[in-house]
Amino acid sequence: MGGCAGSPRRLSDSEGEETDPAPRPPLQDSQGAHWKNAVGFWLLGLCNNFSYVVMLSAAHDILSHQRTAGNQSHVDPDPTPTSHNSSSRFDCNPVSTAAVLLADILPTLIIKLLAPLGLHLLPYSPRVLTSGICAAGSFLLVAFSHSVTISLCGVVLASISSGLGEITFLSLTAFYPRAVISCWSSGTGGAGLLGALSYLGLTQAGLSPQHTLLSMLGIPTLLLASYFLLLTSPGPQDPRGEEDSDTAARQPLINNEASESKPGSGSPLSLQERWTVFKGLLHYIVPLVLVYFAEYFINQGLFELLFFRNTFLTHAEQYRWYQMLYQAGVFASRSSLRCCPIRHTWVLALLQCLNLAFLLVDVWLSFLPSIYLIFLIIVFEGLLGGAAYVNTFHNIALETSDEHREFAMATACISDTLGISLSGLLALPLHDFLCQLT
């Protein structure tokens, strides 16, 4: 779990005077609850993003959908060149993998746009149950699909599951010690790595994409078990107990006294309060939008076009390796919060945009001589993306009052989705333009 270890510090009296402490639960019980919540949020992050990652890893296979007449078999893991544009030096699919990206992200965008309007105030348990059902449905629908259209419908279900789960669980962190944000982020990074690695490994081992997807049906069950059986009931939170040593000097986004609350117990914020919180979040939202725009433009717009013919890997295998290495970088950086916190996330956005510009030039000129150089750049890309995600939400949690934290976390999670959606929309025409080149 990397960066999600470590227990929250005890609240000290603001004036340094000794006071009679309130009754505390036994230390062993408190530590047990801390570890249950840490493991619970890590597993929730893992399970919530798993189907989303698997669908992106399978994007090349979904769009290379081939079936022989009268055969209900699975997608060919290494499609023959006849399904591609053989006249293009990029060996393109007829449709960009950005189409899968859009199917995997636009429903999430809609859900997150509804979050600031009150979706985050709905009961948590029905939202979690819906998320688990949609995740299971996505695996089943894509596995048994006989057309690209039906497969994309399955991808939409994965998007609904991931988007609804993200705003639910990020909002839920407002009622637990702030260490669970690191656990959640590490778990989402683990989903990227394990999702991409499991799809790559099982298909490389000879398992069909259909049976690979069916083998992942245990993940939605684990999601529901983690929420309903593992998490402990949240209690009142210490507004200062998790702050870093330099946080006391910071000005919060909204200067209000912290309120002790539990899920569903707080009164709805007024429109003016929501707008004030949103404006205070912009210096974190904008860099995260740019980071995700750049990295997903690379992932779903350029990965398929970064094709090396003279290697031992087929085109489909190269695409899966790109996805796996990217997710490895994301996992490492999303688990690094304790050892490497970053305050100025705009630096990460700048570096990610430079990554995009460099790889776009390489797609056009093909000047990089080895696929291994691409591998290194992709790992670096994943490190930047994961670091931007975990540090953005960590900083928001520190700088927002308890009264507004649930709303702020639900609102800020639109950043990555918005960036990804914009990248998918631009990647589609780019794919069509480049694939017409000979």
N, C-alpha and C positions, 0 to 999 in steps of 0.2 A: 503494500500500500504506500510505500515511499513516504510522502510528506504528510500523511494523516495521523502519524503517531504523535504522542505527547498530550498530556492532560491539561485542561484549562487552569489558570492560576486563580487563587482564592482572592476574593474581593477584600481590599484593605480599607480602613476608615479614611475618609478624605482628609481629616484633620490630624491624623496620627494618634488619636485618643483611643484607649482601649474601651471596648464596649462588650457587653454580654453577648456572646455569639448565639445566633438562633440555633435551635436543635438541628443537627445534621445527621444524615443517614450514616450507618457504619461505613468506614473507609472502603472495606472490601466490596460492599454493595455499590458504592459510588463508582469505584474503578470498574466494576463489572458492567455497570450501565454505560460508562464512557466507551468501553471497548465494543459493547454491543452496538452502540450508535455509530462508532467509527466504522466497524465492519459492515453495518447495515447500509450506511450511505455509500461506502465504496462499492458494494454489490449493486445498489440501486443505480449508481452511475454506470457500472459495467453493463447491466441488463438493459437499461434505458436506451443506450446508444448502439447496442449490439446489432439490432436489425437494420438500423440506418447505415452502419458501416458495411455490413455484409452486402446490402443492395448496391452500394457504390463499388465494392470490390467485384461484384458480379455484373457490373454494367456492361462490360465488353461482351460477356457471354449472352446477356439478355438481348442485346442489339444484334448479335450474330446468330439469332435464333434460326436453326435449320432443322427440318424434319423430312424424313423420306416419306414417300406416299404410302399411306396406310399404316404408318408406324407412329405410335404415341410416345416415342422415346424422349429422353431428356435433351437438353441443349448440348450440342457438341462442344466440349471444353476447348477445342482448338479448331475453330472453323476453317474450312478450306478457303483458299484465296478467291474462289468464285463469288463469295458473298461480299467481297470488298471491291473497291474501285481500283482495279489492277493497273489502270493508266496513271494513277497518282503515285508519287514517290513516298507518300505517307501510308499507303496500304489502309485506306479509310474504310470504316463501316459506312453504310448508306446514311445513317443518322448518327449525329455526334453523341458521345456518352453524356454530354450536357443535358440531353433529353431525360436521361435517368436522374441526373442531378436535380432538374426542375421538378420532376415527379416526386423526388425524395425530399424536397425542401419547400415548395410553394404551400402545401397544406400546413406545414409547420409555421410558415410566415403568417398565414391567416390566423392560426390559433394564437400566436404571440401578439398579433395586432389587437386581438380581442382581450388579451390579458389585462392591459391597463384600464379597460372599460368595465372590469368587474369579474372577468373569468377566474382570476386568481382568488376570489372570495367564495367560490363554490366549494362544497365539502370535498375533503381530500380523498377519502376512501373510494367514492365512485369514480373519481378521475383516475386513480391508480388502477382500478379494476378495468376501466375502459382501455387504458394504455396497454395493459397486459393482453387483453383480448385482441386488440388491433395488431400487436406484435406477432402473436401466434397466427392470426389470419394472413399476415403478409408472407410468412414462410410457406404456408400451405398454398396460397394462391399462386405465388411465383413457381413453386415446385411442380404443381400440376397444370400449369398454364400451357396452352397450345398456340399462343400467339404473343407477339410483342405487346399488343394492346392490353391483354389480360395481365401480363407480367407487370406492366406499368401501373395497373390498378393495385397490384400487390405492393408495389413500391410506395404508392400513395398511403396505403394502410401503415406501412413502416414509418412514414413521415408523420402521420397523425399520432402514432404511438410515441415517437421520440419527442415531438414538439409538446404534446400535452404533458408527457412525463417531465420534461425539462422545466417548464414553468411551475409544475407542481412541486418537484423536489427542491428546486432552488428557493422557492417561496418557503418551503418547510424548514430550510436551514435557519431561517430567522428565529426559530423557537428552540434551537439547540446551541450548544457552545460553538463558537466560530471555527473551531478545528474541523468540524464536519464539512466545511466548504472545501478544504484541502482534500478530504477523503472523497467527496463527490467528484471533484475535478480529476483526482488520480484514477478513480473508477471509470470515468468517461474516457480517459486516456487509455486505460486498460481495455476498454471495449474496442477502441480503434485498433490496438495491437492484436488482441486475441481474435477479434472478428476478422480482420484482414488475414492474419496468420492461419487461422483455422480454415478459412475458405481456400487460401493458397495451398496449405498443406494437404487437405483432404482431396482436392482436385488433382494436385501433383501426385498423390498416392494412388490415383486411379479411380477414386469415387466420383460418380457423376454429379454435376451441379444439382440435379434434383434430389438425390439422396443426401448430398451435403447440406442442403437447406432443411430437409426433414430431420436430420440429426440435431438441428439447433432448436427444436421445439421445447427443449427443457429450459431455455433461457427465460421465456415469459413466466413460467412457473416459478423460477427462482426469484424473479422480480416481485411477484405477489407475496412469496414467502418472506422475503427480506423486509417488506413493508409491514405486513400484518403480523408476523411472528417474531421479528428480530428487533425492530426499533422499540425503544422504551417511550413511555408517555413524556412529552416535553414539559419542563417546569419553567418558572420565571428565570430569566437570563440576567446575568451580570453585565451591565452596559460597558464596563471597562475591563473585565477580567481577562479578555483575550487580546487586548491591544498590544501592539509592539511598543518598544521603549520610546519610539519617536512619535507615537500617535497622539499623545496628550497635547502636543503643540499644534496639531492640525485643527483647522476649523471644519466642523461637520457640514455636510451638504445642507442640512436643515437643522437649525439650532432650537430644538425643543427638548424638554425633559424626557428621558427614556421612560417608557411605560412597560410594565410587566404584562405580558399577554400570552395567550395560547392560541393555537390555530382556530380561526373562526370566531374568536372572542372580541376582536377589535372592531371599533366602529369604522364604517367606510370613510375614506378621505374625501374631502371636497374636491371639486374640479380645480380650484385655485391651488390647493395643496399639491395635487398630482402634477400640475403644470410646473410648480416651483421645484419639486423634486426632479422632474424630468430635465429641466434646464440645468440643474446642478450635476446631472449625470452626463451631459453632453461631452465633456472633456474626456470621458472614458468610452462613451458609445461610439464616437466618430473614429478613433484609432482602431477599435475592434472591428468596425465595419470594413475599414480599409484592409486590415490584416486578412480577414476572411474573404474579401473580394479577391485579393491578389492570390491567395493560396488555392482557392477553389477554381479560379480561372486557370491556374496551372494544372490542378488535379483533373478537372473534367474537360478543360479546353485544350490542354497541351499534352497531357500524358499519352493519349492515343497517337499523337503526331510525333512524339519523341521515339521514333521507331528505328532500331538498329537491325539491319538485315543480316549482317555477318556475325551473329552470336549463336550460342547454343540454345538460347531461349526463343520460343515462338513469340509472335506478336501478342497473343493472349497472355502468355506467361510473363512477358515483360510488363504488361499493364498490371498484373496482379502483384508483381514484385514492387513496382512503383507505389502501389497502394499500401503494401505491407511496410515498406521502409518509411513512408510518410507517417503512418500510424505509430511506428516505433519511436520516431522523434517526438510526436505529440505526447505519447505516454510518458517518456522521460521528463519532458518539461512540465507537464501537468502534475507530476509527482515531486517537483523540485521546490515548492513554495517555501518550505522550512529553511532550506539552505541557500536559496537565491531569490529573495523577494525583489520585485521590480516596481518602482513607483511610476516612472515615466514611460507609459506604454506606447507613446507616439514613436519612440525609437524603434520598437518592434514593427510598427506599421511601415516606417520608412524602409527598413531592411527587407521586409516582405515585398514591397513594391519593386525594389531593386532586383530581387529574385525573379519576379515576373518579367521585368524588362529584359533581363539577361537570357532567360529561357525562351522568350518570344523571339529574340534575335537569333538564337540557335536554331529554333524551328525553321526560321526563314532561310538562314545561311548554312545550317548543318556544319558548323565549324568544330564542334566538340568531337574528338576522335574516339572516345570510349564511353560505353554505357556506364562504367563504374564512376565516372565523373558526374554523370546524371544522378546516380545513386547517392553520392555525397551531398549534392545540392538538395535533393529531395529530403534527406534526413534533416538538413539544416532548416529547410522550409517547415517541416513538422515541429522542430524545436521552437521556432518563432511563433507558430500558431498556438501551440499548447501553452507557452509562457504568457502570451497575450490573454488567453482565456482565463487562466487561474488567477493571474495577478489583477485583472480587471475586476472580477467578482470579489476577490479578497479586499481590494482597496475600497470598493463600494460598501462592503460589510463594515469596514472600520470607520468610514466617514459618514455613515447614515445613522440617524437616531433609530432606536428600537421601534418607535412608532411608525416609521416609514420604511423600515428595512424590507418587509415582506413585499410591499409594492415596488420598491426600487429594484430588488432582485428579479421580480417577474418582468419588469419593464426593460431592464438592461439586457435580458437574454434575447431580445429581438435583434441585437446588434449583429451577431454572427449570422443569423438567418437572413437578414437583409443583405449583408455582403455576399453571401452565397447565392441568393436569388439573382442579384444583379450580375454576378459573374456568369451564371448559367444562361441568362438572356443574351449576354454579349458573346459567349463562347459558341452558341449555335451558328450565327452567321459567319464567325471566323472559321469554323470547321468547314462550312460549305465553300467558302472562298478558297481556303488552302487546298482542299481536296480536289478542286478543279484544276489545280496546277499540275503540270506534267513533270 
